[in-house]
Amino acid sequence: MLGIEVAILSDKGGRSYNEDACGHWNSERHLCCVLADGAGGHGGGDVASRLAVETLLNAFGENPTSDGDALSELIWDTNEALLGHRSSDKRLRDMHTTVVCLVIDFVDSMAHWSHVGDSRLYWFRDGRVRDRTLDHSLVQSLINAGVLTPEQAREHPRRSELQSALGTRPEDLQVGASGGSVEVQAGDAFLLCSDGLWEFVTDEAMEHALGGAASPSAWIDALEHQVREAARSRASHDNFSALAVWLVEPLGEDEMPAEEA
């Protein structure tokens, strides 16, 4: 049985309030982590992100499963919940949110994930990025077409234009998934983050910070420092959030997964 260590960061950045939300739930077998980045004005963005996180965590907690298809279904159900809130309150009619969700079965040492929008999941092994989600965004489509490089996309004027988000009509919703469960091991790390973080921190910088960190909270602290330094000249830079998960050597029978402040 793998041990799990978790650290969370969520900051308003240069904005007046924070529209990001994140959280996690765990049992003796499963860990479920969710991060969302909302938008919509009139307070709708923070409502959308918080609703997405709460809905997903509550639904998973009621029926924990290692089935990746079931997680994708929860994403679709969460979209319906957001649409219901939009229709019941005119102030929230424009709200939407990205979401990224990770599930780890630390008894069977398996993980899977799902996402919508441009909040990302990174999977690290041996200190290097092994895999990451692909954004549902205009610039990602240009990268896929060979028009832009990933680094050019970070500075593209339309980099925040999404092609899918929760709060979208079901026929237009795109849900990305890991394509089944993957086997994980002690030493692996995961990072869920909003675009307010990854826009300023390259994959290589994430790897470098990971290699120099003694804990997931120290890793998060290093990433936060990089964002603040890179965004120093941008007074209105975006909210930024991250949720770090480290898989460690098996715990003793009386030990439980721990969260770091």
N, C-alpha and C positions, 0 to 999 in steps of 0.2 A: 504493500500500500504506500503510495507516494505521499510525501508531505507537501503542503501548500503554504506559501507566504504571499500576502496580498498588500499592496499599497495603492492609495488613491490620491489624486491631485485634481482639483477643479478651481479655476481662477477666472475672474471676470476680465483679466487683461486690461486693455485700455478702454473698455466699454463701461457704461454706467451700471449695468447689471449683468448677471450671468444667465445665459440661456442654455448652458450645458447641464447635464445631469448624469450621474453614474452611481452604480451600487452593485452589491453582490449578495448571493444567498448560498448557504452550504448546508449539507447534511453529512452524515457519516460516510457517504459514498460520492456525492456529487458537489461540484462547485459551478454556479452559474453567475457570470459577470455580464453586465450590460452598461453601455455608454451611449449617450444620445446628445445631439447638437441641434437645438431647436431654432426656428425662425418663424416670423409671422407678424411681428409688431403688436402693439397694444397689450403686451404681456403674454401674447400667444405662444411665443417661442419657448419660454420657460415652462409654460403649462404643457406644451406638446412633449418636450423632452422628459419632464418629470412623469407624465402619464405613460410614456413609452416604457421607461425604466420600471415603474411600479407595476404596470400591467404584465410585462414579461416576467419579472421576478415572482410575482404572486402566482401567475399561471404555471410557471415551472415548478414552484414550490408545492403546488397542489398535486402535481403529477410528474415527479422527477423521472427523466428517461435519458438513456444514452443514444436515442434514435435521432439522427440528424434531420430526417424528414419531419419529425414531430416538432423540432425547433423551428424549422421554416414555416410550419403551420402556425406556430405561436406568433411569428412575425406577421403573417397575414391577419390573424385574429387581432393583433395589436393595431394594425392599420384600420380595421373596422371600428375599433374602440375610438380611435382618433377622429374618424369620420363622423361617428355618432356625437362626439363632443362639439365638432365644428358645426353640425346642423342644429344643435340645441342652444348654441350661444353665438349670436351674430358677431360679437367681439372677437371670436376665435375662428372666424370663417376662413382666414388666410393662414392659420397655423399649420406647420408641418415640422418634421424632424428627421434627421438621419438616425440610424441605430446600428450598433454592432454588438453581437452577443456571442460569448464563449461558454461552452460547457465542457467540463473535465470530469471524467469518471476516474477517480484516483485509486479505485480498487482494481479495475482492469487496465489502468494506464492508457486510456484513450481520450481523445478530445475531438470536438467538432465545433463549427461556428457558422454564423449567418450574419448578413448585413444588408443595409439599404443606404444608399447615398455615399458620402465621402468621409465618414468616420471609419477609421481603419483598424484592422488587427494585424499585428506582426508576430510571427513565430520565430524564435531564435533557438538555434542549437549550436553548441560549441562556440558561442559568442558571435555567431553570424546569422543574418536573416535567412531563414530557410524558406519562408513563404509569407505572403501578405495578401490581403484582400485587394481587389481592383475596384476603384471608385465607379459609381454610377454618375458620371459627370461629363460635361462637354470636353474638357481637356483630356480625360482618359480616352474618350473616343478618338481624339486626334492623335494621342500616343499610339493607340491600337492601329491607326491607319498609317503610322509612320510619319506624320506631319510634324509632331513635336517630340522632343525627348522629355523624360521625366523631370529633368532639371529645368528645362524651359517652361514646363507646365507650372512650376512653383511661382513664376512671376507673370503668368499670362493674365491679362486684364479680365478675362471671363472665367478664371479658375474656380470661382464659387458657384458657377451655374450647374445645378444638378439636373440629371435626367430621371432621377427617381428619388422619392422620399416618402416616409410615412405621412398619411394625410392625403394620399393620392388615390384617385379612382382605381379600383382593383384591376381594371383592364390595362392601366398604364403602369402599375407597380412592377418594379424589377427587384427580385430578391436574390442576392448572391449567397452561395453556400460553399462549404469546404469540400463538397463532393464525397461525403462519407466521413467516417471517423478515421483519425490518424493515430498511430501509436506514439506516445510520448514517454519521456524518461527523465530521471533526475538530472538536473542541470539545464533542462529546457526552460525557456522564459517566454512569456507572452506580454504584448503591450497593446492595449486598446486605447485609441486616442482620437481626438477631434482634429479637424484641419487646422485649428488655431495652434496646435503643437507641431504637427508634421510639416506644415508649410515652412517652418523655420529650422527644422532639425532633419538633416539628411539621414538616410539609412546608415551610412558610415559613421555619422556622429552618434547615432543610437547605439551602434555596436561598440564604439570607443567608450561611451559612458557606461555601458553594461560591463565591459571588461574591467573598469576601474571601480565598480561599486561593490560594497560588502553586503548590501541588502537591497531589496526592491525599493524601500523608501529612499535610500541613498541614490539609487538609479533615477528615481523620479525627481529628486532634488537637483541632480545634475542636468536633467532635461529641462527643468523649469529655469535654471540659470541660463541655459543656452537660448531659450525662447526670449527671456527678458533682455539679454544682450543683443540678440538679432533684431528685436522689435523696438529697441530703444528710440529709434528715430520715427516710430509710428505711434503717435499719441492715441489713435483710436484702434489699435490692433485688437484682433478678435479674442473672445474668451478662449481659454485653452484648458483641456482636461486630459487626464491619462489614468489608466488603471493597469498596474503592473502585477503579473502573476509569476512567481518563481516556483518551479517544481524541485523539491529537495529530496534527500535520502529518506527512506521509509521512517515514519514516526513510531514511537512506542505505542503500546496498546492504550495507554491512558492519556495520550496527547491528541490534540485536535488541531485542525488548520488554524493558523493565526493570522490576524490582520495587524499591520503596522500602521500607526498613526501618521 
